[in-house]
Amino acid sequence: MNNLVLGIDPGIGTVGYAVMEKVNAVSQKLYTYGCITTPTKTPVSDRLVILHEKLNVIIKKHKPGLLVIERLFFNTNVTTAITVGQAMGVIMLTSARSGMRVEEVTPLQVKSTLTGYGRAEKGQVQRMVMAQLGLKKKPTPDDAADAIAVALCYCLTNHELKG
């Protein structure tokens, strides 16, 4: 199996992504990270097409074998949840059509794995990501940092990713 993992923090306006390799049981290598953005005044259907096209470019360039996406968690704005759910569907379909396996992790799993505490603050998670990957500065923007945490969580907890 390909050891490259594409971590995704889903959204419609901004989607964080990170490409990481599980080198061995305790070591990971971060190759790239960033954000895919879509214009806010554009119809949702067109934004989904843009998301699909930009994600395809990342997949073709890095050829990850696995997509790990953070599972949607919303408790207030249903309209936003529906739109982000649509974006997640496009992300998952694009990845699956590229031959990638698709997995989901919850925000609780990410926080628990990286900090040992499921209600950890974003800053605590970011400090643990920096420590684990040997980064000198905090990855930005937050959506990209979250995608790194998603990928790292999966690498740390899944032994079938051989390194």
Secondary structure, 3 states (H helix, E strand, C coil): CCCEEEEEECCCCEEEEEEEEEEECCEEEEEEEEEEECCCCCCHHHHHHHHHHHHHHHHHHHCCCEEEEECCCCCCCHHHHHHHHHHHHHHHHHHHHCCCEEEEECHHHHHHHHHCCCCCCHHHHHHHHHHHHCCCCCCCCHHHHHHHHHHHHHHHHCCCCCC
